[in-house]
């Protein structure tokens, strides 16, 4: 009888333990939301035009469906531009007089997010996503968001981009027919430079009575990307970051290749940069091709407008060129969304919205308008893109469709890269963006002045493209980069 009582007691304790475990597990998974008392969230972003409209459409759909079911209401506001958004966030964090309250969610690039993380203002998103959920996203996108000192997630990937080349095919064809130039020549950066020189000489030959009036063939947006990705292609990580500490790598020979394949053709007029963006330069007929963000494809013009009149053009989307013999690295860019540190209820609700927004179908719907790449692995396939277009009856601009499809087709062969965040990262990137580009523009102006005085292009440019000129630039560039990085 005694044995029976002990067995019964042990059985009772086992059952009680199991019930308590199930109860506690249920409490751990219970949503802190209450549909009868919905939480209202604000989202700040920098989208404009069709991108803003597409985002707002998805926000409305969320509010009417999942948001209503779970008790979440999202309000979105554009700040007009990235710089305006960053200023508004800094004003909110600093408590500036007249500043709006900190939003619950806002778009942010990694460098800005890192700055805000150091101020202790970002929520840790790791606890709101299971490993299974994290595994659904492109690995490098998640890794980019782990900017906290302990490696926890602070940036939720929502829409990404890389770079492509856009070409005015209409005006390319007579040049190609006359010179034998081919699209294959544009696969390498060196090939682009050689093609640009041939284009300059061909356009110069069309007006034999006017010497040295050749036209530029190519330009690029985001010169900083040229440095970061170009060096990566050549086997050098210019900003190597470990445990928040950055080591700067500026080997001379690799930087010489970058100088020779950007500064030299800029000074000689083979490359050009005239308007705010290179798509503007295609529209004015100043260049035929450029490297820019996937999101810029929608801005590629349908016609060239000259003083003598305008004409319609067609386009070709190509992969961004890679250094000859280099590894096929491509830039990984595009702002993610961060969540302001608040309380469990608001943070949980914010992540629920971001999870919904990045579901393959919703993310692709946004990408079809914006030109951004979706962030989940399953969505980066042409078959999924076409399924979403058909299921939702979407009208996709041909340029955007061609841009997405060529990238999906080549995604397996490229490695997306972005440097990790570090203190003073924004200042260091500005040196990459402006140091060489500004000098090239100033020196090109002096070369043009010398040509106007009767010198040939080779005579006018000789001093600027010499070994001494490179050495002088290299020394000043390294000093400026070290100073900006706080070295």
Secondary structure as UniProt FT lines:
FT   HELIX           2..29
FT   HELIX           35..37
FT   STRAND          39..45
FT   HELIX           49..64
FT   HELIX           66..70
FT   STRAND          72..78
FT   HELIX           82..94
FT   TURN            97..98
FT   STRAND          105..108
FT   HELIX           110..118
FT   TURN            119..120
FT   HELIX           126..128
FT   HELIX           131..134
FT   TURN            135..136
FT   HELIX           139..144
FT   TURN            149..150
FT   STRAND          155..156
FT   STRAND          160..161
FT   STRAND          163..168
FT   HELIX           169..179
FT   HELIX           183..187
FT   HELIX           189..205
FT   TURN            206..209
FT   TURN            211..212
FT   STRAND          218..220
FT   HELIX           223..233
FT   TURN            234..235
FT   STRAND          239..242
FT   TURN            243..244
FT   STRAND          245..248
FT   HELIX           252..260
FT   TURN            261..262
FT   HELIX           263..268
FT   HELIX           278..283
FT   TURN            284..285
FT   STRAND          289..293
FT   HELIX           294..299
FT   STRAND          303..306
FT   TURN            307..308
FT   STRAND          309..312
FT   STRAND          315..319
FT   TURN            324..325
FT   STRAND          329..331
FT   STRAND          336..340
FT   HELIX           344..357
FT   HELIX           360..370
FT   HELIX           377..379
FT   HELIX           382..392
FT   HELIX           398..410
FT   HELIX           411..413
FT   STRAND          415..417
FT   TURN            423..424
FT   HELIX           425..452
FT   TURN            453..454
FT   HELIX           457..461
FT   TURN            462..465
FT   HELIX           467..484
FT   TURN            485..486
//
